[in-house]
Amino acid sequence: MTPQFLHEPDAHRYVLRNGDDGAIVAVVDYAVNDSAVSFTRTYTTPMQRGKGFAAQIVKFAVDDVEAASDKRIVPMCWYVADWFEANPERAGLLTR
């Protein structure tokens, strides 16, 4: 599988697609507030779970928020909260 990472702002989500056939592998949904981006849900298609794709799309989303804005991140989704616990060097991007 060749991964394809996309930001789909009209749908308020980051998507990891299989670059071979375009099938969605993992998604991070978000909502934008005045000074923050709330990551509200992380989803991986059942057949792709356990392969690290959720971590890859969360990293892509966090990197994009950091590079494209001065907003902070609210980890509303348990998976995103766990990702930040596993990556404490990125905690400076968090807010309540």
PESULLIN-V144370 format. One record per residue. N is the residue number from 1. RES is the residue in three letters. SS is DSSP state (2 for helix, 1 for strand, 0 for the rest). OMEGA is omega in radians with two decimals (NA if undefined). Layout:
# PESULLIN-V144370
N:RES:SS:OMEGA / N:RES:SS:OMEGA
This chain:
# PESULLIN-V144370
1:MET:0:3.03 / 2:THR:0:-3.09 / 3:PRO:1:3.07 / 4:GLN:1:-3.12 / 5:PHE:1:-3.10 / 6:LEU:1:2.93 / 7:HIS:1:3.13 / 8:GLU:1:-3.03 / 9:PRO:2:3.13 / 10:ASP:2:3.12 / 11:ALA:2:-3.11 / 12:HIS:0:3.14 / 13:ARG:1:2.97 / 14:TYR:1:-3.03 / 15:VAL:1:2.95 / 16:LEU:1:-3.14 / 17:ARG:1:2.99 / 18:ASN:1:-3.11 / 19:GLY:0:-3.14 / 20:ASP:0:-3.10 / 21:ASP:0:3.10 / 22:GLY:0:-3.13 / 23:ALA:0:3.08 / 24:ILE:1:3.11 / 25:VAL:1:-3.11 / 26:ALA:1:-3.08 / 27:VAL:1:2.92 / 28:VAL:1:3.08 / 29:ASP:1:-3.14 / 30:TYR:1:3.02 / 31:ALA:1:-3.13 / 32:VAL:1:3.04 / 33:ASN:0:-3.12 / 34:ASP:0:-3.05 / 35:SER:0:-3.06 / 36:ALA:1:2.99 / 37:VAL:1:3.11 / 38:SER:1:3.04 / 39:PHE:1:-2.95 / 40:THR:1:-3.09 / 41:ARG:1:2.99 / 42:THR:1:-3.10 / 43:TYR:1:3.01 / 44:THR:1:3.13 / 45:THR:0:-3.02 / 46:PRO:2:-3.10 / 47:MET:2:-3.11 / 48:GLN:2:-3.11 / 49:ARG:0:3.10 / 50:GLY:0:-3.11 / 51:LYS:0:3.09 / 52:GLY:0:-3.09 / 53:PHE:2:3.10 / 54:ALA:2:3.12 / 55:ALA:2:-3.14 / 56:GLN:2:-3.11 / 57:ILE:2:3.07 / 58:VAL:2:3.09 / 59:LYS:2:3.11 / 60:PHE:2:-3.13 / 61:ALA:2:3.12 / 62:VAL:2:3.11 / 63:ASP:2:-3.13 / 64:ASP:2:3.11 / 65:VAL:2:-3.14 / 66:GLU:2:-3.07 / 67:ALA:2:-2.98 / 68:ALA:2:-3.08 / 69:SER:0:3.03 / 70:ASP:0:-3.12 / 71:LYS:0:3.06 / 72:ARG:1:-3.04 / 73:ILE:1:3.02 / 74:VAL:1:-3.11 / 75:PRO:1:-3.14 / 76:MET:0:-3.13 / 77:CYS:0:-3.11 / 78:TRP:2:-3.10 / 79:TYR:2:3.11 / 80:VAL:2:3.08 / 81:ALA:2:3.10 / 82:ASP:2:3.12 / 83:TRP:2:3.12 / 84:PHE:2:3.06 / 85:GLU:2:3.13 / 86:ALA:2:-3.12 / 87:ASN:0:-3.03 / 88:PRO:2:3.11 / 89:GLU:2:3.13 / 90:ARG:2:-3.05 / 91:ALA:2:3.10 / 92:GLY:2:3.12 / 93:LEU:2:-3.06 / 94:LEU:1:2.99 / 95:THR:0:3.10 / 96:ARG:0:NA
